[in-house]
Amino acid sequence: MPTGTAIRDVSQQLFDAAERVLLQGGPNALTSRAVTTEAGCAKGVLHRHFDDFDAFLAALVLDRIGRIRAQGHALHAAAGTNTVADNLTTALMDLFGSVAVAIVGLVTARDELRARLHQAGSSGVPVLTEATAMIASYLTAERAQGRIPADSDVDMLALTLIGTGHLLFAGRQGVAPEADEVRKVVTSVVAGAAR
């Protein structure tokens, strides 16, 4: 990109480029040079907007956490519609079919990134913690509507669904499981709870 040409929504352009690099090459391929090259801009653009590369990565992860929270609002609003298994299957497909699995790998691989995320208020394993809260909130709403038993441990169900979902999607080299495979897992986990 020529010097002096304005870039619209620089952060979003860089975040999208970082996701593509992360999905194509994994955490080790994610460098400031790779991101700016993928974004089609000069390396200095990233450093003009972020203090350093770890600050950029923290902003990327926090942005993606914000997306999970927005997805959580939509899932919570879906309580009482379709079936519990269908809603959870869709939620897991949307969550893990995105860049979430790769971001978990990135957070795991970079100590400084984890430290910055914890300073920003993220706890546990960023992305997975927020995803677990999203599922627990949804299950709480379903329990309030009587679609799962009142004594259901929604926190444990959420942990099980996110942990199992992560394992189901991880390590597949970009080939996501089919919806039927995810639904089978969801059905197994919530079989005792769903009505």
C-alpha positions in Angstrom: 0.0 0.0 0.0 1.5 3.4 -0.9 2.6 5.7 1.8 -0.1 8.3 2.6 -3.0 6.2 1.5 -5.6 6.0 4.3 -6.6 2.5 5.5 -10.1 2.1 6.7 -10.6 0.3 10.1 -6.9 -0.6 10.5 -7.4 -2.7 13.5 -10.1 -4.9 11.9 -8.0 -5.3 8.7 -5.0 -6.4 10.8 -7.1 -8.7 12.9 -8.6 -10.4 9.9 -5.1 -10.8 8.4 -3.8 -12.2 11.6 -6.6 -14.8 11.6 -5.8 -15.9 8.1 -2.1 -16.3 9.0 -3.0 -18.1 12.2 -5.4 -20.5 10.4 -2.9 -21.1 7.5 0.3 -21.5 9.5 -0.5 -21.8 13.2 0.8 -19.7 16.1 4.5 -20.0 15.0 3.7 -18.4 11.6 2.1 -15.3 13.3 4.6 -12.5 13.2 4.1 -8.8 12.7 5.7 -9.1 9.2 3.3 -11.9 8.3 0.3 -10.0 9.5 1.2 -6.8 7.7 2.1 -8.6 4.5 -1.2 -10.5 4.6 -3.0 -7.2 5.3 -1.2 -5.5 2.4 0.2 -2.7 4.4 3.6 -1.5 5.7 5.0 -3.1 8.9 5.0 0.3 10.5 1.2 0.4 10.3 0.8 -2.2 13.0 3.3 -0.5 15.3 1.7 2.9 14.9 -1.6 1.5 16.3 -0.2 -1.0 18.9 2.7 -0.6 21.4 4.2 -4.0 20.3 3.2 -7.2 18.8 1.9 -8.8 22.0 -0.3 -5.7 22.5 -1.7 -6.4 19.1 -2.3 -10.0 19.8 -4.0 -9.2 23.1 -6.3 -6.8 21.3 -7.0 -9.5 18.7 -8.0 -12.0 21.4 -10.1 -9.5 23.3 -11.9 -8.6 20.1 -12.7 -12.2 19.5 -13.8 -12.6 23.1 -16.2 -9.7 22.4 -17.6 -11.7 19.5 -18.1 -14.7 21.8 -20.1 -12.5 24.2 -22.2 -11.2 21.3 -22.8 -14.8 20.2 -23.8 -15.6 23.8 -26.5 -12.9 23.8 -27.9 -14.4 20.6 -27.8 -18.0 22.1 -29.4 -16.8 25.3 -32.2 -15.2 23.2 -32.7 -18.6 21.5 -33.7 -20.3 24.7 -37.1 -21.9 24.4 -36.8 -22.2 20.6 -35.8 -25.3 18.5 -34.4 -28.1 20.7 -31.7 -27.7 23.3 -29.5 -30.0 21.3 -30.0 -28.1 18.1 -29.2 -24.8 19.7 -26.1 -26.1 21.4 -24.9 -27.9 18.2 -25.3 -24.6 16.3 -23.5 -22.7 19.0 -20.5 -25.1 19.1 -20.3 -25.2 15.3 -20.2 -21.4 15.2 -17.8 -21.1 18.0 -15.2 -23.7 17.1 -15.8 -23.5 13.3 -14.3 -20.0 13.6 -10.8 -19.1 14.6 -11.4 -20.0 18.3 -9.4 -23.2 18.3 -6.4 -21.5 16.7 -6.6 -18.6 19.1 -6.6 -21.1 22.1 -3.4 -22.5 20.6 -1.9 -19.0 20.2 -2.7 -18.1 23.8 -1.2 -21.4 25.0 2.0 -20.8 23.0 2.7 -17.2 24.2 3.4 -16.5 27.9 3.4 -12.7 27.4 0.1 -12.8 25.7 -1.5 -14.8 28.5 -0.1 -12.4 31.0 -1.6 -9.4 29.2 -5.0 -11.1 28.8 -5.1 -11.8 32.5 -4.1 -8.2 33.2 -7.1 -7.2 31.0 -9.4 -9.2 33.2 -9.6 -12.5 31.2 -9.3 -15.5 33.5 -8.6 -19.2 32.9 -8.0 -20.1 29.3 -9.1 -17.0 27.4 -11.8 -17.8 24.7 -12.6 -21.2 26.4 -13.6 -19.5 29.7 -15.9 -17.0 27.9 -17.3 -19.8 25.7 -18.1 -21.9 28.9 -19.9 -18.9 30.4 -21.9 -18.4 27.2 -23.1 -22.1 27.3 -23.8 -21.9 31.0 -25.9 -18.8 30.6 -27.9 -20.4 27.8 -28.5 -23.6 29.9 -29.5 -21.5 32.8 -32.2 -19.9 30.6 -33.3 -23.3 29.4 -33.5 -24.5 33.0 -35.7 -21.5 33.9 -38.1 -22.4 31.1 -38.2 -26.0 32.3 -36.6 -27.5 29.2 -33.9 -29.1 31.3 -34.4 -30.3 34.9 -34.2 -27.8 37.8 -31.4 -29.8 39.4 -29.1 -29.7 36.3 -25.6 -28.6 37.0 -25.4 -26.1 34.1 -21.8 -25.1 34.9 -20.6 -28.7 34.7 -22.6 -29.3 31.5 -21.1 -26.2 30.0 -17.5 -27.2 30.9 -18.1 -30.7 29.5 -19.6 -29.3 26.2 -16.8 -26.8 25.7 -14.0 -29.2 26.6 -15.4 -32.0 24.4 -16.2 -29.5 21.6 -12.7 -28.2 21.7 -11.2 -31.6 21.5 -13.6 -32.5 18.7 -12.5 -29.5 16.6 -8.8 -29.4 17.5 -6.1 -31.0 15.4 -8.2 -31.5 12.2 -6.1 -29.4 9.9 -8.9 -27.1 9.0 -11.5 -29.8 8.4 -14.4 -29.2 10.8 -16.5 -32.1 12.0 -19.9 -32.5 10.5 -22.9 -31.1 12.3 -24.2 -34.7 12.9 -20.9 -35.5 14.7 -21.2 -32.4 16.9 -24.9 -33.1 17.6 -24.1 -36.7 18.7 -21.6 -35.3 21.3 -24.1 -32.7 22.4 -26.9 -35.2 22.7 -24.6 -37.5 24.8 -23.6 -34.7 27.2 -27.1 -33.4 27.7 -29.1 -36.7 27.5 -29.7 -36.8 31.2 -30.6 -33.2 31.4 -32.7 -32.3 28.4 -36.4 -33.0 28.3 
